Every structure is written in structure tokens, then in C-alpha cells.
Amino acid sequence: MEIFLQQLVNGIVLGSIYSLVALGYTLVYGIMGLINFAHGDVVMIGAMVTLTVIRLLSGSGLPGPLVVLCGLGAAIPFCMMTGYLMERIAYRPLRNAPRLAPLITAIGVSILLQNVAMLIWGREYLSFPQLLPAHAFPFLGASISFIQILIVAGSGIMMACLSILIRKTRLGNAMRAASQNAEVATLMGVEVNSVISITFMLGSALAAVAGMMVSAYYGIAHYDMGFLLGLKAFTAAVLGGIGNMEGAMLGGLLLGIIESMGAGYLGTLTNGAMGSNYQDVFAFFVLILVLIFRPSGLLGERVGERP
């Protein structure tokens, strides 16, 4: 029972991160029908910028949590600008192009961001300093660290705020109108180009927070850390129903729990010989099953092909 509870806690923490990143995919796909495969690399940029600011403030004498907040405060606008430039330069000129063109462009943007990050921060792994409290709290036989609580609480607050923004504000109404029919929304006075740019920026802000969480949780950051994380978050979005906000949240949590449970119990059965080394297999096995048996995802609806 203790193993089950511990893996459940780990899965919820991991799933919270996946949910944040998956929301970025879902927001963009919901409006543009585009899978932005460069989104995972925006997560990486958020982690790298956060670490850069933390290193600059390492000798300032500020409290550790405040230093982390300063790093995050710099990473969020930086990532939002990155998302805006991606949409404005790479995707907007291809908005009416065949679907394959934006997809290939997204892969190209991903490779470009990775190489730019490698030139700026190098090939070495960057370590996240111990700035946050490291103590853990017992919970029904499991152990929950302060960072894990921070990740789950922070993710939940951000997802709740995003849900309120989408459903209760004028901007959210404009985003939902543009996702239904961009041409009709334009006739009704919605500035679709601005809405799409803001959507990219919102997704990039979530990616910046996720990048900080990942680097703080695992203690490292690397220039290609966003590639696999992005693929898993995309899997979570597909699992929940790509284009569905609640689906992205549910898919992220389920994927995190499936990965954690699979790795934990496989490692137990094989005395540690397997487990975490095969953790990534579970995510893509889930993706294959979803695409075969329910391509629309758990909360997605079957819709006609967009023109």
C-alpha cells in the first residue's frame, strides 16, 4: 500500500507538469488546428532563463524562494515573447497554407530553438541550486516533499485561473469564437490575429512555469530537455482530447499516474533492474492505444475535417 500511495503522489506531481504543458498544445490547436511541436522547447527556454537569473542573483543574499520567483518573473515574459515571435514570424504567413507546411515549420522551429539554446547555454547539464526547502512530510505512509506540494498547488491554481479566463472574460469569449469559426468571428468584430498571438503567449507563460517546475523537481536543465517532455505533453493532450481544456488537464494527470505506477511496480518486480529506464515506454504505449481505440481522446468529440 505504501508503494501505491508513493507512486500515486509522484504520478500526480508529474501529471500536473504534463497538464500545464498540454494546455499550451490545446490552446493553440483549439484556435488554429496546429500542433506546435516547438512548445516543449519553450519549456526548456523557461528553465534555462530561470536558472540564468538564479545564478546572477546567487550572491545577492536574497532568500532562496525569492530568488526562484525572480528567475520565474524573468522567464515568463521571455517565453511569452518567444511564443509571440514564433506565431508572428513562423506560423502566421502559413495560416492558409496546406496543413503539412505549418507542421514541418513547427519541427524546424523546435530544432532552431534547441540549437540556439545550445549556443547560449552550452551542451552541459545545468544544476538547479537548493534554494527551496528540502524537507518532506509523511502522508499515509508516503512522503511528500515541499517541492511536490508547490508543483501540484501551483499547477492547480494556474489551471483554475486559465479556466476562469477562458470561460468568464471577454478575451476568453473571443478565443472561443475564433476557435469555432475565425471568419465569422472577424465579421463580429473579433481581432483574430491578436487573439491568436495572445493564445501563443498564454501557452508560453504556462510553459515557462512548467520549465521552472521541471528543473526544480529534477534538479537539472539541459538544452534538449523540452523535446521528450513536449512529446509526452502532446500524448497527454491527445489522451484527454486535443483542443479540450479539461481533457488536457485530465490527460496530463492520467499520463503522469500511469507512468509513475508502471515504472514503480515494474522496478519493484525486477528488483530495480527495470522501471525508471522504461518509464517513457508507458507514455507512448498509451498514445498508440488512444490513437487506435479512441482517436478523439477521452473528453474529445468527433468533428468534421476543418477546411
N, C-alpha and C positions, 0 to 999 in steps of 0.2 A: 504493500500500500504506500509506503514511503517513496518507493521508486516512482510509482504512478503519479503521486502528488508533485514530486520534484520535477518530473518531466512535463507535467501539465503546466506548472509555473513557468518553466523555461519556454514551453511552446507558446504560452500567452504573450510572453515578453517578445519572443521572436516574431510572432504573428502581428503584434502591434506595430513593429517596424515595417513588416511587409504591407500592412494595411495603409500606412502613410504613403509609401512609395506607390502602391497600387492605385491610390486615389489620383495621383498625378497622371497615370495612364488613362484612367477612366474619365477624368475631366476633359482631357484633350480628345479622346476618342468619341466622347458623347457629343461634342460640337463639330469636330472636323472629320470623324471617321478615320483618324490617323493613329497608327501605333508608333509612338515616339520612342524608338529604341535607344535614343540618346538620353532618356530620362534617368537611367541608372548612373550615367556619368555625371549628371548634375548632382546626384547624391554624393559622389566621390569628391566633386569640387567643394561641396558644402563641408565635408570632413576636412579637406586639405586647408581651406581658408580658416576654419575654426582652429586647427592646430597651429597655423602660422601666427594668428593673433595671440594664441595662448603662449607660444614661445616668445613673442615680443614682450608680453606682459609678465613673463616668468619671474623677473627680478623686481617687480613693482611693489611687492608687499601687500597686494590686494588679496582678500580671501579667495580660496580656490573656486567656490561656486560662482563668485562674481566674475572671476577671470573667464570661466566657461561661458557665462552669459555674454560677456563682451565678445568672445570669439563667435558665438552664435549670432549676436547682433550684427557682426560684420558679414557673416556668411549668408544670412537671409537676403539682404539687398543685393549682394554679389550674385547669388544664384538667380534671383529674380531678374536681374539684368541679363544674365546668361540666357535664361529662358526667353526673354523678350527678343534678344538678338537672334536666337535660333529661329523663332517664329517669323521675325521680320525679314531676315536675310535668306534663310534656307527653305522655309515652308510656304510662306505667302506667295512667292512667284509661281509655285507649283500647285496652287489650290485647285485649279481647274484642269490640271494635267492628269493623264491616266494614273490609276492607283499605284502602279508599280514604281513610278518616279519618286513620289514622296517617301515610299518605303525604303528604296535604295538610298535616298538622300539622308534619311534618319540613321541608317547604318553608317554612312560616310561621316555624318556629324559626330556620331559616337566615337569612331576611330580618331577623328580630328581632336576631340576633347581629351581623349586618353593620351595622345602624343603631345599635346600642348602641356598637359599636367606632368607628363614625364620630363619634359624640358624644364619646367619650372621647379618641380619638387624632387626630381631625380627618380631613380629606379628603386631606391632603398625603402624599406618599410619605416614609417614614422610612428613612433610610440606616443600614446596619449598619456600624459603625466597623471599621477594620482592626486587629483585635485578635489574629487568628490568623496564623501565619507564611504569607507570600505566595509563598515560593519554590516552584518546580516541579522535578520530577525527570524526566529523559528515560527513555523506555521503548520500545525497539524503533522509534525514530523518532517516537513520540508523546510528549506531555508530560502528566504527571500532577501536579496541584497537591496541596499538603498538605491543603487543604480537601476535595478529592475523595477522597483516601485516608481521611480522617476520616469522611466520609459513608458510604463503602462498608463500612469496618470497623465503624463504629458500628451501621449498619443490620444487618449480618450478625450481630453479637453479640446485638442485641435480638431479632432473629427467631429465633435459636437458643435464647435464654432463654425466649421465649414458647412455642416448640415443646416444650421440656422441661416447662414449667409445665403445658401442656395435656395432655401425654401421661404425665407421671410423678408428678403431685401429686394430692392429694385434691381440691383446688379444680378442677383440670383434669378429673378424673373427674366431678365434679358438673356442670361446664359441658357435658361431652359427654352426660351423662344427660339434662340439661334440653333439649338440642338434639334428642335422639331423641324424647322424649315427656315434656313438662313435668308432666302429670298423674300419670303413673306414677312419675316422679322424686320428686314431692311425697309420694306414698304410701310411698316408700322412705326418706323422711327428709331429702330434699334441700330446703333453703330456696331455692326457685326465685326469689323476689323478690330475695333477697340476691345470688344468683348473677348475675342479670341486671344488677343495679346494679354489681357488681364488673366484669362484662364491659364495660359502658359506660366505667367508669373506666380499665380497662386500655387500651381503644381510644383513649381521650382522652390517656392518657400517651404512647402512641406518636405521636399527633397533635402533642403538644407538642414532642417531639423532632424530628419532621418539619418543624414550623414553624421551629424554630431553624435546621435544616439548609438549608431553602429560603432564608431571609433571609440567612444567612451566604454561601451559594453565589452568589446573585444580587446581594447587597449592598443589597437594599431590602425593605421590607414595606409593605403597604397594607391598608386595611380590607376590600377585596373580593378579596384575593389568594387566598382559600380557595375561591371559587366554581368557577373553572375547574380548579384543582388537584383539587378534590373530584370533579368530573365525570370527569377523566382517571383518577383512582384507582378510581372506580367502573367505568370501562371496563376497567381492569386486572383488577379483581375478576371481572367478567363474562368476560373473556378466559380467565382461569385456571380459572374455575368458582366462582361466588358461593357462599359457605358452606364452601369448601375452603381450608384454610390454606396448604397447599403450592401450590395453584392461584393464590392471591393473590400469593405471592412470585414464582412463575414468570410470571404475567401482568404484574406490575409491571416485571420485568426485560425481558421481551419488548417491552412497550409502549415503554419508555424507549429500547431499542435501535432499534426501528422508527422512532420519532420522530426520533432523532438521525441515523440513516442517511438517512432520507428528506430531512430538512432539509439535511444536509450535502451530499449528492450533487445535490439539486435546486439548491442555491445554487451549486455548482461548475459545473453545466451551464448556468446562466443568468448566470454572472459576478456572482453576488451579488444579482441583481435579485429573486430569489425565494429561498426556503429557510426561514430562521427565521420569516419572516412567515406562512408556510403550515405551520408545524410542527404547529399544533393540528389541522389538517385530517386528518393521518395517524391521530391517536388516534381520531377519530370515524368515520373510514373503516373502521378495524379493528373498532370497535363494531358498525357496520352489517353487516359481513361475518360476524362471530361470531353475531349475532342471526339472520342468515339461514341460515347453514350449520351452526352448532353452538351452539344457544341454551344448552346446558348447560355450555359452556366446555371448555377443553382437558382438564382433570382432573375436571370435574364429572360427576355421574351423573344420568340421567333418573329423577326421582322423581315420585310421585303428588302431586296438589294437597293441601296441608295443609287440614284442616278449619278 
